[in-house]
Amino acid sequence: MRELLLAFSMAALSAGSARADQLSTDPPCAKECVAAVEQVFKAEDAGFEGVAYQVTWRGQKVIVEDPIRSTNLSVGEKVHFLVFKHDMTTRKDGKKLLSFMVSGAK
């Protein structure tokens, strides 16, 4: 049994190192921002809830997600959020991606 566990661990480590070689070595970049909520998007289904906010970031309308439903903001209130930059250019179909998520800071 010990040999099987060791073999599984070694295989997992080698698979992980092969994947790590394919990823960018640059750390993910996140910046905290604050903006006024322009529109609130809420959904509910069988007790499950979701919320997101429309804000203007650098002159562009974007959607800020609150995946753990930590806020309950109204239009005009300030939302603190993180802007994540994901550099996926090392992949075959690589792109530079942005995502926006509530930070919880107040």
C-alpha positions in Angstrom: 0.0 0.0 0.0 2.9 2.4 0.9 4.4 1.8 -2.5 1.1 2.5 -4.3 0.8 5.8 -2.4 4.4 6.8 -3.2 3.9 6.0 -6.9 0.7 8.0 -7.0 2.4 11.0 -5.2 5.3 10.8 -7.6 3.0 10.7 -10.6 1.0 13.7 -9.3 4.2 15.7 -8.7 5.5 15.0 -12.2 2.2 15.9 -13.8 2.1 19.1 -11.8 5.6 20.1 -12.8 4.8 19.5 -16.5 1.8 21.8 -16.2 3.8 24.4 -14.4 6.2 24.6 -17.3 3.3 25.6 -19.6 2.2 28.5 -17.3 3.5 32.0 -17.3 6.0 32.8 -14.6 4.5 36.3 -14.1 2.5 36.6 -11.0 -1.2 37.5 -11.4 -1.8 41.2 -11.1 -4.6 42.7 -9.1 -5.4 46.3 -8.2 -8.1 47.6 -5.9 -10.5 50.2 -7.2 -13.6 52.0 -6.0 -16.5 53.2 -8.1 -20.2 54.2 -7.8 -22.7 51.5 -8.5 -24.7 52.4 -11.7 -26.9 49.3 -11.9 -27.5 46.2 -9.7 -28.1 42.8 -11.2 -29.7 40.2 -8.8 -31.0 36.7 -9.4 -32.6 34.2 -7.1 -33.5 30.6 -7.7 -34.7 28.1 -5.0 -32.9 30.0 -2.3 -29.7 30.5 -4.3 -28.7 34.1 -4.9 -26.3 36.0 -7.1 -25.4 39.7 -7.4 -23.2 41.8 -9.6 -22.9 45.6 -10.2 -22.3 47.7 -13.2 -19.7 50.4 -12.7 -17.6 52.6 -14.9 -13.9 51.7 -14.8 -11.4 53.8 -16.9 -14.3 55.1 -19.0 -15.7 51.7 -19.7 -18.8 50.1 -18.3 -17.9 46.8 -16.6 -19.6 44.2 -14.4 -18.2 43.6 -10.9 -19.1 40.1 -9.6 -19.8 39.3 -6.0 -19.5 35.5 -6.1 -20.0 35.0 -2.3 -22.8 37.5 -2.0 -20.9 39.6 0.6 -22.6 42.9 -0.4 -26.0 44.4 -0.7 -25.4 47.7 -2.5 -27.8 50.1 -4.1 -27.4 52.4 -7.1 -25.1 55.3 -6.1 -23.3 53.5 -3.3 -19.6 52.8 -3.6 -18.3 49.4 -4.4 -14.7 48.3 -3.6 -13.4 45.8 -6.2 -10.4 44.1 -7.5 -9.3 44.3 -11.1 -7.4 41.1 -12.1 -5.2 41.0 -15.1 -4.7 37.4 -16.4 -1.8 37.1 -18.9 -2.7 33.9 -20.8 -0.4 34.7 -23.8 1.8 31.6 -23.1 -1.1 29.4 -24.2 -1.7 28.5 -27.8 -4.8 30.7 -28.0 -3.4 33.1 -25.5 -5.1 36.3 -24.6 -4.8 39.0 -21.9 -7.9 38.9 -19.8 -9.6 41.2 -17.3 -11.9 40.3 -14.5 -13.6 42.3 -11.8 -14.6 41.1 -8.3 -15.9 42.7 -5.2 -13.1 43.0 -2.7 -15.1 43.4 0.5 -13.0 46.4 1.6 -14.9 49.3 3.1 
